Protein backbone atom coordinates (compact mmCIF):
# COMPACT_ATOMS: atom_id res chain seq x y z
CA UNK A 1 0.00 0.00 0.00
CA UNK A 2 1.21 3.51 -0.83
CA UNK A 3 2.07 5.51 2.30
CA UNK A 4 2.62 9.29 2.15
CA UNK A 5 6.14 10.34 2.98
CA UNK A 6 7.55 13.61 4.21
CA UNK A 7 5.38 16.65 3.41
CA UNK A 8 2.81 14.49 1.64
CA UNK A 9 5.36 13.23 -0.91
CA UNK A 10 4.80 9.64 -1.86
CA UNK A 11 7.75 7.86 -3.47
CA UNK A 12 5.52 6.13 -6.02
CA UNK A 13 2.70 8.54 -6.76
CA UNK A 14 4.30 11.98 -6.60
CA UNK A 15 2.93 14.80 -4.51
CA UNK A 16 -0.36 14.88 -2.66
CA UNK A 17 -1.71 17.95 -0.91
CA UNK A 18 -4.27 17.88 1.87
CA UNK A 19 -4.99 21.49 2.82
CA UNK A 20 -6.16 22.17 6.36
CA UNK A 21 -8.89 24.80 6.63
CA UNK A 22 -7.64 28.05 8.17
CA UNK A 23 -10.23 28.10 10.98
CA UNK A 24 -9.03 24.67 12.14
CA UNK A 25 -5.44 25.92 12.33
CA UNK A 26 -6.53 29.00 14.27
CA UNK A 27 -8.56 26.95 16.72
CA UNK A 28 -5.62 24.63 17.31
CA UNK A 29 -3.48 27.62 18.32
CA UNK A 30 -6.00 28.93 20.87
CA UNK A 31 -7.94 32.15 21.00
CA UNK A 32 -6.98 34.89 18.57
CA UNK A 33 -5.75 37.92 20.48
CA UNK A 34 -5.68 41.50 19.14
CA UNK A 35 -2.27 43.11 18.68
CA UNK A 36 -1.18 46.72 18.68
CA UNK A 37 -1.23 48.33 15.20
CA UNK A 38 2.40 49.47 15.13
CA UNK A 39 4.04 46.06 15.81
CA UNK A 40 1.53 44.55 13.37
CA UNK A 41 2.74 46.87 10.61
CA UNK A 42 6.37 46.22 11.48
CA UNK A 43 6.12 42.41 11.30
CA UNK A 44 5.91 42.07 7.46
CA UNK A 45 8.88 44.40 7.03
CA UNK A 46 10.92 42.25 9.42
CA UNK A 47 9.94 38.89 7.93
CA UNK A 48 10.13 39.87 4.26
CA UNK A 49 13.84 40.22 3.52
CA UNK A 50 15.84 39.28 0.41
CA UNK A 51 17.85 36.68 2.37
CA UNK A 52 14.69 34.98 3.64
CA UNK A 53 13.27 34.89 0.10
CA UNK A 54 16.52 33.38 -1.22
CA UNK A 55 16.56 30.73 1.49
CA UNK A 56 12.90 29.82 0.92
CA UNK A 57 13.39 29.59 -2.84
CA UNK A 58 16.48 27.41 -2.40
CA UNK A 59 14.54 25.09 -0.08
CA UNK A 60 11.66 24.67 -2.55
CA UNK A 61 14.13 24.25 -5.44
CA UNK A 62 15.86 21.36 -3.62
CA UNK A 63 12.45 19.85 -2.77
CA UNK A 64 11.30 20.04 -6.41
CA UNK A 65 14.61 18.63 -7.64
CA UNK A 66 14.25 15.57 -5.39
CA UNK A 67 10.72 14.99 -6.70
CA UNK A 68 11.52 15.52 -10.38
CA UNK A 69 14.90 13.78 -10.33
CA UNK A 70 14.75 11.09 -7.63
CA UNK A 71 17.94 9.31 -8.69
N, C-alpha and C positions, 0 to 999 in steps of 0.2 A: 504494500500500500504506500502511496506517495505522501510523505510527511513534509510539511513546510519547514524550511530551514530558518536561518537568521534573516530577520526583517521580511519574512514572508517569501523568501526566495526558495523555490523548490529546485533541487538539482536536476530533476527530469522534466518539469513542466514550465520552467521559466519563473516569472514574477507573478505573485498574486497580491492584490491589495484588498484589505478589509478595513475601510475607514470607520472610525469610531465617531459617533455623533458628538458635536461640540458640547451640548448640554451634559452628556454623560461624563466627559472629561472634567468639566467645571464642577459637577457634583462630587466627583471623586476627590477633588482638591479641597473641598470644604466650602464654606460660605464665601461669596465674592464680597470683598471689602472695598469701599471707595478709597481712592488715593488723592493726594494733593495734586492740583493741576501742573505746577512747575516741574516736580520730579517726573510726572507722566510725560511731559513734553521732552524732557531731557533723555529719557530712556532710549527712544529710537536713534537719537544722535550717537549715544554711547555704543549701542549694539550694532549699528550699521557702519562698519569701517571697511576700507579696502582689504585689509589683511584677513578679516573674518570672511569676506566674500571669496577671497582666493582660497582659503582653507576649506570652505564649504564646497566650492566647485571642485577642488582637488579630490575631496572625499567622494563626491558623487561620480567623478570621472573614474576613480579606481573601482568603485562599486559597479558601474556600467561595464567597465573593461572585464571584470571577473565574470559578469553574466554573459557578455557577448563573445568572449574568448576564454572559455573555461580551462583550456589546456595550453 
